[in-house]
Amino acid sequence: MPKESRPVWPPTREDLQRLYVEQKLSAMKIAKVYGLCYASEKTAESTVLYHLRMNGIARRDPAAHVRKVTDAMVDEWVARYEKGESLKQIAGDVVEAATVFNRLHKRGVQLRDKVEAQIKAVTIHERRPFTGSMAEKLYLCGLAAGDFGVVRHGRSVRARLGTTHPAMSTLFKMLLGRFGPVYEYPKLDHLSGYEWSLDCDLDETFEFLFAAKRAPLSLLADETSFLAFLAGFFDAEGSIYYHAKNERGSFELSIANKDFALLQGIGIWLDKLGIVHVLRSVSVDRERAIESGIANPNERMWRIVIWRFTDVQRLLSRMELKHPEKMAKAEIALRLPYRASRTVRKTVLEEWNSLCNKLDLECREYIEQARLEYEKKSRNRDNNLKPALFSDSSVK
């Protein structure tokens, strides 16, 4: 569309009604109509979706990847995949490709697609240079500042992760498996129990991960770079939760970490964006901390809390999250309108509780798999250490 014929941004309800409801354009196409230009097309799409919600225009197919995946659908996906279709072809406009990936993986399907093929193609000696965009680099820096351990291993940069969440394991492989060999093995922690550990050996172009651990905020130059970094840090350390207030309530965001200076610096950037927040010291629930894998539950933690409806909506719309769990939670949180009716609130909260229960079950199953695999390896190791029995012929 010629520049002079573009409608004026921000959009009016009438324009959105015409484009989205009457002309049935997608949010991505509407972003192009307005000429929105962000580092990622997904960010532009999310911005349009935010304005649709703020203008009270219901989505045509909200949260399909959360609510509509049935066993029959997965059966069909398996059949289509075995006939040669890609993850993106199967996903179409109904779900995310990552959803198809996760469901096929849980079914035990031998995956040949891009991510899996790249992981398998990387041998023990091969490491590929970082070729991603600046936004992807800053996202990785945010993730490393929160969740990754980064150490030198020979001439390699080794990224490490311990997790009890299968979605985080999938994210680690998808992000880094293109660049180096990924190893996953069960681990016993005397405080947190069983978990999965993942390592990936990367080449020297990933030296920026060390800077992300030392002084992460020094990498930020403007609002765009901050939001890319924050998306990674939120995927590592952030939470989306529902805060009930009598018969009402709303979704809130929190970011917890032991590094006060880092959270204080993030708070300064949030101030620049006009995001109201509070940074406070919090007492650590020992049992929940151990379940989360915190090695020393008595340590002081710091937490940023964001509670205003408009601020929560703005951040969830503008951060390009990649963690499957948090993407699913953000999708539901963004569908709860301001001063929602009882009917709408009930529907959204039913989906929210269903999602939380499903994710909790997946984590418990993932931990149980770690336990079984760890015990299996321990038995094999013990058997290999047993002395061989002498036969009669060997006795002189």
C-alpha positions in Angstrom: 0.0 0.0 0.0 1.4 3.4 -0.9 2.7 5.4 2.0 0.2 8.3 1.6 -2.8 5.9 1.7 -1.8 4.3 5.0 -4.3 4.9 7.9 -3.0 6.9 10.8 -1.4 5.1 13.8 -2.6 4.4 16.5 -5.6 2.7 14.9 -9.2 3.7 15.6 -11.8 1.1 16.5 -13.5 1.8 13.2 -10.4 1.1 11.2 -9.7 -2.1 13.1 -13.3 -3.3 12.8 -13.1 -2.7 9.0 -9.7 -4.4 8.5 -10.0 -7.3 11.0 -13.7 -8.1 11.1 -15.0 -7.0 7.7 -12.0 -7.6 5.5 -10.8 -10.5 7.7 -7.1 -9.5 7.5 -4.7 -11.1 9.9 -3.0 -9.1 12.6 0.3 -9.5 10.7 -1.3 -8.1 7.5 -2.8 -5.2 9.4 0.6 -4.4 10.8 1.9 -4.2 7.2 -1.1 -2.0 6.2 0.0 0.5 8.9 3.7 0.1 8.0 4.7 -1.0 11.5 8.4 -1.6 11.6 10.0 -3.6 14.5 13.0 -5.9 14.8 10.6 -8.8 14.5 7.3 -9.2 12.5 6.0 -11.0 15.6 6.3 -7.9 17.6 4.3 -5.9 15.1 1.7 -8.6 15.1 1.5 -8.6 18.9 1.1 -4.8 18.9 -1.9 -5.0 16.6 -3.4 -7.7 18.8 -3.0 -5.4 21.8 -5.0 -2.7 20.1 -7.6 -5.2 19.1 -8.1 -6.1 22.7 -8.0 -2.5 23.9 -10.8 -1.7 21.5 -12.9 -4.6 22.5 -12.6 -6.6 19.3 -12.5 -10.3 19.9 -10.0 -12.5 18.1 -11.3 -15.0 15.6 -9.2 -17.9 17.0 -7.6 -17.1 20.4 -5.1 -19.4 22.0 -5.7 -22.3 19.6 -2.4 -23.8 20.6 -3.4 -23.9 24.2 -7.1 -25.1 24.1 -7.6 -27.0 20.9 -5.0 -29.7 20.7 -6.7 -33.1 21.0 -5.4 -36.6 20.7 -7.2 -36.9 17.4 -5.3 -33.8 16.1 -2.0 -35.3 17.2 -2.9 -38.6 15.5 -3.4 -36.6 12.3 -0.1 -34.7 12.8 1.8 -37.9 13.2 0.3 -39.3 9.9 1.1 -36.0 8.0 4.6 -35.8 9.4 5.3 -39.4 8.4 4.1 -38.6 4.9 6.8 -35.9 4.6 5.1 -32.6 5.7 7.1 -30.1 7.7 6.3 -28.8 11.2 5.3 -25.4 9.8 3.0 -27.0 7.2 1.3 -29.1 9.8 0.9 -26.1 12.2 -0.5 -23.8 9.6 -2.5 -20.9 11.1 -4.0 -23.2 13.9 -1.1 -23.7 16.3 2.6 -22.8 16.7 5.2 -25.1 15.0 6.7 -25.5 18.5 3.5 -27.1 19.7 3.6 -29.6 16.9 7.3 -30.3 17.7 6.5 -30.9 21.4 3.5 -33.2 20.7 5.3 -35.3 18.2 8.4 -35.5 20.4 6.1 -36.8 23.3 4.7 -39.4 21.0 8.2 -40.7 20.4 8.2 -39.8 16.7 11.6 -39.7 15.1 11.9 -36.1 14.1 13.7 -35.1 11.0 12.8 -31.4 10.8 15.0 -28.4 11.0 15.8 -28.1 14.7 16.2 -31.9 15.2 18.2 -32.3 12.0 20.5 -29.5 12.9 21.1 -30.9 16.4 21.9 -34.4 14.9 24.1 -32.9 12.2 26.4 -31.3 14.8 29.0 -33.8 15.7 31.1 -33.9 18.9 33.8 -31.8 17.2 31.7 -29.4 15.1 30.8 -25.9 16.3 29.2 -23.3 14.1 29.6 -19.5 14.5 26.8 -17.3 15.7 24.9 -16.0 12.7 21.8 -14.6 14.4 20.4 -11.0 14.5 21.2 -8.5 17.2 17.8 -9.1 18.7 18.5 -12.8 19.0 22.0 -12.0 20.5 20.4 -9.8 23.1 17.7 -12.4 23.9 20.4 -15.0 24.5 22.2 -12.5 26.7 19.1 -12.0 28.8 18.6 -15.8 29.1 22.3 -16.2 30.1 22.0 -13.4 32.7 19.2 -15.3 34.3 19.5 -19.1 33.7 22.6 -20.2 31.9 25.9 -21.1 33.4 28.7 -20.1 31.0 32.2 -21.5 31.4 35.2 -22.1 29.2 35.7 -25.7 28.0 39.0 -25.9 26.1 38.6 -23.6 23.2 34.8 -23.8 23.5 32.2 -21.6 25.3 30.1 -24.1 27.2 26.5 -23.1 28.1 24.9 -25.0 30.9 21.4 -25.4 32.1 19.7 -27.3 34.9 15.9 -27.6 34.7 12.8 -29.5 35.7 10.7 -27.9 32.9 10.6 -29.8 29.6 9.7 -26.6 27.8 13.0 -25.0 28.9 14.9 -28.1 27.7 13.2 -27.7 24.3 14.0 -24.0 24.2 17.7 -24.6 25.0 17.9 -27.2 22.1 16.1 -24.9 19.7 18.3 -21.9 20.5 21.7 -23.5 20.7 21.4 -26.9 18.9 22.1 -25.1 15.6 25.5 -24.0 16.7 27.0 -26.9 18.8 26.5 -30.3 20.2 23.8 -30.5 22.9 24.1 -33.1 25.7 21.2 -33.9 28.1 21.5 -36.1 31.1 19.7 -36.7 34.4 21.2 -35.3 37.6 20.6 -35.8 41.3 20.5 -32.7 43.5 20.3 -33.4 47.2 18.1 -30.3 47.7 15.9 -30.1 44.7 15.7 -33.8 43.8 16.1 -35.0 40.2 16.4 -32.7 37.2 17.9 -32.6 33.7 21.2 -31.0 32.9 22.0 -29.7 29.5 25.4 -28.6 28.0 26.2 -27.1 24.7 29.7 -26.4 23.4 29.8 -23.3 21.3 32.6 -21.6 19.3 34.4 -18.3 20.1 31.7 -16.1 18.5 29.6 -16.8 21.6 32.1 -14.9 23.8 29.4 -12.3 24.3 27.7 -14.7 26.8 30.5 -13.9 29.2 29.8 -10.2 28.9 26.1 -11.1 29.6 27.1 -12.7 32.9 29.5 -9.9 33.9 27.7 -6.7 33.0 24.5 -7.5 31.0 23.1 -4.0 31.0 26.2 -2.6 29.3 25.0 -4.2 26.1 21.8 -2.2 25.9 21.6 1.0 23.8 18.0 1.8 23.3 14.4 0.7 24.0 14.5 -2.0 21.3 17.6 -3.6 22.6 16.2 -3.5 26.2 13.0 -5.3 25.2 15.0 -8.0 23.3 17.2 -8.5 26.4 14.2 -8.4 28.8 12.4 -11.1 26.8 15.3 -13.5 27.4 15.6 -12.5 31.0 11.9 -12.9 31.6 11.9 -16.3 29.9 14.6 -17.3 32.5 13.4 -15.5 35.6 9.9 -14.1 35.0 6.5 -15.2 36.1 3.0 -14.5 34.9 0.3 -15.1 37.6 -3.2 -14.3 38.4 -3.8 -12.0 41.5 -7.3 -12.5 42.8 -8.9 -9.5 44.4 -12.3 -10.4 45.9 -14.5 -11.1 42.9 -12.1 -9.5 40.6 -8.5 -9.7 39.9 -5.9 -9.4 37.2 -2.7 -10.9 35.8 0.6 -9.6 37.1 4.2 -10.0 36.2 7.2 -10.6 38.5 11.0 -11.0 37.8 13.0 -12.5 40.7 16.8 -12.8 41.0 19.5 -12.6 43.6 21.3 -9.8 41.8 19.9 -6.5 43.3 22.0 -4.3 41.0 20.8 -6.1 37.9 17.1 -5.8 38.8 17.7 -2.1 39.8 19.1 -1.5 36.4 16.2 -3.2 34.7 13.9 -1.0 36.8 15.6 2.1 35.4 14.8 0.9 31.9 11.2 0.2 32.9 11.0 3.8 34.2 12.1 5.0 30.8 9.2 3.1 29.2 6.8 4.5 31.7 6.2 1.0 33.3 5.1 1.4 36.9 6.8 -1.3 39.1 8.2 -1.9 42.6 11.5 -3.6 43.5 11.4 -5.3 46.9 13.2 -7.9 49.0 11.2 -11.1 49.4 11.4 -13.9 51.9 12.1 -17.2 50.2 9.6 -20.1 50.8 12.1 -23.0 51.4 9.9 -25.7 50.0 9.0 -23.9 46.8 12.6 -22.7 46.4 13.9 -26.2 46.6 11.3 -27.3 44.0 12.6 -24.6 41.7 16.2 -25.7 42.1 17.6 -22.9 44.2 20.7 -24.3 45.9 20.6 -22.1 49.0 17.0 -21.4 49.9 18.0 -19.1 52.7 19.5 -16.5 50.3 17.8 -13.1 50.0 15.9 -12.7 46.8 14.8 -9.5 45.0 11.7 -9.2 42.9 10.3 -6.7 40.5 6.5 -6.7 40.4 4.4 -5.1 37.7 0.6 -5.0 38.4 -1.0 -2.2 36.4 -3.3 -3.6 33.7 -2.0 -1.4 30.9 1.7 -2.1 31.9 1.2 -5.8 32.0 -0.5 -5.7 28.6 2.2 -3.5 27.1 5.1 -5.7 28.2 3.4 -9.0 27.2 2.6 -7.5 23.8 6.1 -6.1 23.1 8.4 -8.8 24.6 9.1 -11.5 22.0 9.0 -14.4 24.4 10.2 -17.8 23.2 9.6 -20.1 26.2 6.6 -22.3 25.3 5.2 -22.2 28.8 5.3 -18.4 29.1 4.1 -17.9 25.6 1.0 -19.9 26.4 0.5 -18.1 29.7 0.9 -14.7 28.0 -1.7 -15.6 25.4 -4.3 -16.2 28.0 -3.3 -13.2 30.2 -3.7 -10.9 27.2 -7.2 -12.1 26.6 -8.5 -10.9 30.0 -9.9 -7.4 29.2 -10.0 -4.4 31.6 -13.0 -4.7 33.9 -14.0 -8.1 32.4 -17.5 -9.4 32.8 -18.1 -12.4 35.1 -18.6 -14.6 32.2 -15.5 -13.6 30.4 -13.4 -13.8 33.6 -14.7 -17.2 34.4 -13.9 -18.5 30.9 -10.4 -17.1 30.9 -9.6 -18.4 34.4 -10.9 -21.9 33.5 -8.4 -21.9 30.6 -5.7 -20.5 32.9 -6.2 -23.2 35.6 -6.3 -25.9 33.0 -3.1 -24.7 31.4 -1.3 -24.5 34.8 -2.5 -28.0 35.8 -1.2 -29.3 32.5 2.2 -27.7 32.8 2.5 -28.9 36.4 1.8 -32.5 35.2 4.4 -32.2 32.4 7.0 -31.0 34.9 6.3 -33.9 37.3 6.5 -36.4 34.5 9.8 -34.8 33.3 11.2 -35.1 36.8 10.1 -38.7 37.1 11.8 -39.4 33.8 15.0 -37.9 35.2 14.7 -40.1 38.3 14.2 -43.3 36.3 17.0 -42.5 33.9 19.4 -41.6 36.7 18.6 -44.8 38.6 19.1 -46.9 35.4 22.5 -45.3 34.8 23.5 -45.9 38.5 22.5 -49.6 38.3 24.5 -50.0 35.1 27.5 -48.2 36.6 27.3 -50.4 39.8 27.1 -53.5 37.7 30.2 -52.5 35.7 32.1 -52.0 38.9 31.4 -55.4 40.3 34.4 -57.8 40.3 34.3 -60.6 37.8 33.5 -64.1 39.3 36.4 -66.6 39.0 35.5 -69.8 37.1 36.8 -73.2 38.3 39.3 -73.2 35.5 40.9 -70.0 36.6 41.7 -71.3 40.1 45.1 -73.0 40.3 
